[in-house]
Amino acid sequence: MVNGRFEKIEGTDREIPADFVFLAMGFVGPEKGSWLEQLGVSFDERGNVARNDRYMSNVPGVFVAGDMGRGQSLIVWAIAEGRSCAAGADAWLMGETQLPSPIAPTARPLQ
Ligand SMILES: Cc1cc2nc3c(=O)[nH]c(=O)nc-3n(C[C@H](O)[C@H](O)[C@H](O)COP(=O)(O)OP(=O)(O)OC[C@H]3O[C@@H](n4cnc5c(N)ncnc54)[C@H](O)[C@@H]3O)c2cc1C
């Protein structure tokens, strides 16, 4: 892994005969192609959808919360991000918000 992304190591290719293959790679970021690229959202250096400090992507009115923006994480973070993202959307629509915004998009677990 380099900067949280898989990176090919030259000279390690090999063939394994199999009838069926399951890839258990964990969450490797939002699927590229289709609607995400149609929307025109940009991605951060880890391949997640980039957002500003109010959870909005580079496309006005398109908000991002949870694993799609944070990367592989936990339910409690997704819940907190969902609430904060709702506050961001409310502020964008209404000009202000009374909704709670428990965490910033950049918040990380205490070490
Ligand atoms: C195997 C596994 C085990 C885990 N175990 C734990 C655990 O024990 N504890 C814990 O806290 N966390 C655990 N997690 C992490 C947790 O599940 C995630 O962090 C959390 O679900 C992220 O929430 P989310 O709303 O961001 O994304 P998700 O829960 O992934 O929700 C995204 C939703 O978007 C939908 N969707 C995707 N594409 C489209 C589309 N084009 N149109 C419409 N809908 C779409 C999907 O169907 C899905 O319902 C685990 C994750 C995995 C994969």
The ligand as an SDF file (V2000), in Angstrom:
LIG
                    3D

 53 58  0  0  0  0  0  0  0  0999 V2000
  -17.6970   -6.5800    5.8400 C   0  0  0  0  0  0  0  0  0  0  0  0
  -17.8160   -5.2910    6.6110 C   0  0  0  0  0  0  0  0  0  0  0  0
  -17.8850   -5.3410    7.9910 C   0  0  0  0  0  0  0  0  0  0  0  0
  -17.9940   -4.1560    8.7350 C   0  0  0  0  0  0  0  0  0  0  0  0
  -18.0710   -4.2410   10.1020 N   0  0  0  0  0  0  0  0  0  0  0  0
  -18.2460   -3.1190   10.8220 C   0  0  0  0  0  0  0  0  0  0  0  0
  -18.4050   -3.1840   12.2420 C   0  0  0  0  0  0  0  0  0  0  0  0
  -18.3710   -4.2560   12.8580 O   0  0  0  0  0  0  0  0  0  0  0  0
  -18.5900   -2.0180   12.9130 N   0  0  0  0  0  0  0  0  0  0  0  0
  -18.6380   -0.8050   12.2860 C   0  0  0  0  0  0  0  0  0  0  0  0
  -18.8370    0.2160   12.9490 O   0  0  0  0  0  0  0  0  0  0  0  0
  -18.4850   -0.7190   10.9450 N   0  0  0  0  0  0  0  0  0  0  0  0
  -18.2990   -1.8380   10.1970 C   0  0  0  0  0  0  0  0  0  0  0  0
  -18.1390   -1.7470    8.8330 N   0  0  0  0  0  0  0  0  0  0  0  0
  -18.0780   -0.4320    8.2110 C   0  0  0  0  0  0  0  0  0  0  0  0
  -19.4680    0.1680    8.0310 C   0  0  0  0  0  0  0  0  0  0  0  0
  -20.3230   -0.7990    7.4490 O   0  0  0  0  0  0  0  0  0  0  0  0
  -19.3360    1.3950    7.1370 C   0  0  0  0  0  0  0  0  0  0  0  0
  -18.3750    2.2930    7.6720 O   0  0  0  0  0  0  0  0  0  0  0  0
  -20.6670    2.1340    7.0310 C   0  0  0  0  0  0  0  0  0  0  0  0
  -21.6780    1.2360    6.5700 O   0  0  0  0  0  0  0  0  0  0  0  0
  -20.5490    3.3040    6.0760 C   0  0  0  0  0  0  0  0  0  0  0  0
  -21.8240    3.8830    5.9030 O   0  0  0  0  0  0  0  0  0  0  0  0
  -22.1540    4.6840    4.5890 P   0  0  0  0  0  0  0  0  0  0  0  0
  -23.5560    5.1620    4.7510 O   0  0  0  0  0  0  0  0  0  0  0  0
  -21.0820    5.6780    4.3410 O   0  0  0  0  0  0  0  0  0  0  0  0
  -22.0510    3.6430    3.3820 O   0  0  0  0  0  0  0  0  0  0  0  0
  -22.8840    2.3120    3.1270 P   0  0  0  0  0  0  0  0  0  0  0  0
  -23.4070    1.7040    4.3980 O   0  0  0  0  0  0  0  0  0  0  0  0
  -21.9990    1.4680    2.2570 O   0  0  0  0  0  0  0  0  0  0  0  0
  -24.1420    2.8210    2.3220 O   0  0  0  0  0  0  0  0  0  0  0  0
  -24.0520    3.2200    0.9640 C   0  0  0  0  0  0  0  0  0  0  0  0
  -25.3810    2.8960    0.3280 C   0  0  0  0  0  0  0  0  0  0  0  0
  -25.4020    3.4560   -0.9870 O   0  0  0  0  0  0  0  0  0  0  0  0
  -26.0040    2.5160   -1.8370 C   0  0  0  0  0  0  0  0  0  0  0  0
  -25.5550    2.8040   -3.2020 N   0  0  0  0  0  0  0  0  0  0  0  0
  -24.3460    2.5870   -3.7490 C   0  0  0  0  0  0  0  0  0  0  0  0
  -24.3380    2.9810   -5.0240 N   0  0  0  0  0  0  0  0  0  0  0  0
  -25.5660    3.4660   -5.2870 C   0  0  0  0  0  0  0  0  0  0  0  0
  -26.1960    4.0210   -6.4400 C   0  0  0  0  0  0  0  0  0  0  0  0
  -25.5350    4.1680   -7.5880 N   0  0  0  0  0  0  0  0  0  0  0  0
  -27.4750    4.3950   -6.3390 N   0  0  0  0  0  0  0  0  0  0  0  0
  -28.1530    4.2680   -5.1810 C   0  0  0  0  0  0  0  0  0  0  0  0
  -27.6200    3.7450   -4.0470 N   0  0  0  0  0  0  0  0  0  0  0  0
  -26.3480    3.3500   -4.1210 C   0  0  0  0  0  0  0  0  0  0  0  0
  -25.5130    1.1740   -1.3290 C   0  0  0  0  0  0  0  0  0  0  0  0
  -26.3780    0.1310   -1.7690 O   0  0  0  0  0  0  0  0  0  0  0  0
  -25.6090    1.3910    0.1820 C   0  0  0  0  0  0  0  0  0  0  0  0
  -26.8820    1.0680    0.7000 O   0  0  0  0  0  0  0  0  0  0  0  0
  -18.0280   -2.9130    8.0690 C   0  0  0  0  0  0  0  0  0  0  0  0
  -17.9700   -2.8770    6.6760 C   0  0  0  0  0  0  0  0  0  0  0  0
  -17.8580   -4.0470    5.9510 C   0  0  0  0  0  0  0  0  0  0  0  0
  -17.8210   -3.9940    4.4430 C   0  0  0  0  0  0  0  0  0  0  0  0
  1  2  1  0
  2  3  1  0
  2 52  2  0
  3  4  2  0
  4  5  1  0
  4 50  1  0
  5  6  2  0
  6  7  1  0
  6 13  1  0
  7  8  2  0
  7  9  1  0
  9 10  1  0
 10 11  2  0
 10 12  1  0
 12 13  2  0
 13 14  1  0
 14 15  1  0
 14 50  1  0
 15 16  1  0
 16 17  1  0
 16 18  1  0
 18 19  1  0
 18 20  1  0
 20 21  1  0
 20 22  1  0
 22 23  1  0
 23 24  1  0
 24 25  2  0
 24 26  1  0
 24 27  1  0
 27 28  1  0
 28 29  2  0
 28 30  1  0
 28 31  1  0
 31 32  1  0
 32 33  1  0
 33 34  1  0
 33 48  1  0
 34 35  1  0
 35 36  1  0
 35 46  1  0
 36 37  1  0
 36 45  1  0
 37 38  2  0
 38 39  1  0
 39 40  1  0
 39 45  2  0
 40 41  1  0
 40 42  2  0
 42 43  1  0
 43 44  2  0
 44 45  1  0
 46 47  1  0
 46 48  1  0
 48 49  1  0
 50 51  2  0
 51 52  1  0
 52 53  1  0
M  END
$$$$
